[in-house]
């Protein structure tokens, strides 16, 4: 397995993690009777994540763990996606 494929697989796993974390954040917001626009869900997800952060901070005094899952997942996908592209360019 080449390094490019390895980085791409990690990036795709991180994207899956991001999607699951986003769904769970939306679910938590719906439990708290927050208005969710499903048509624009992909565009609004960063706003919903920060809304979740604000709500959990007010409720418990700490940021909810789903926010960190969402944040780490999207950053991991970005870093490994760029690494996959860079290794593909370097190897060719």
N, C-alpha and C positions, 0 to 999 in steps of 0.2 A: 504494500500500500504506500503510495507516495505521500509526501508531506501535504501536498495540495488537497488530496482526497481526505486526509485526516482532519485538516483544518475545516474543510467544507462540512464534514460529518458533524464535527463539534458545533459549527455554526447552525446547522439544521436542528440539532438537538436543543440548542439554546432558543431557537425560534419556537419550537414546540413548548418549551418551558415558559416562554414569554406569553404564548397564547393561553396556556392553562392558568398562569398567574392572573392574566387579564380577565379571564372568565370568572375566576374566583373573586376578584375584586368587584366586578360588576354584580355578582351574586350577593356579596356582602352589602353593597350599596342598595340593592333592591330590598334586602331584609330591613334596611333602615329607612325604607320608603323614599329613597332618592329617585328623582326622575332620570331615566336612561333613554337615550335616543339610539335605538338599535340600527337604524339605517346608516347612521354615521359612526358606528361603534369603533371602527378602526381609526378614524380621525380623532375621535373624542377620548380614546383610551388614556392618553397622558393626562388629560383633564380629570378623568374619573379616578386615576391613580392618585393624583394630588388631593382630590376631594376625599378619597379614602384615608389618606395620610392625615388630613386635617381633622376628620371626624374621629379617627381612632386616637389622635393626640388629645382631643377634647374629652373623650370618654375615659381613657385609661391613663393619660399622662405620658404615654409612650406611642411611638409610631407602630402601626400594625405590621406584622411580619410579612404579609403579602406584598406590601409596598417594596420591601427589600428584595423579595423574590422577583418581582416585576423589573426592578431597576437593574439587578445583577444579570438577569437573563437577557435583557435587550442590549446591555453593554457587552456581554460575552459574545452574543451573536454579531455585533458590530466589529469587535476586535478580531474574532476568528474569521469572519467574512472578508475583512480587509487582508488578513494574513493569507487566506486561500488565494485571493486575487494576486497578491504580491508574489507568492511562491510560483504561481502559474506564469506570471510575466517573467520572473527570473529564470525559470526552467526552460522557457522557450526561446 
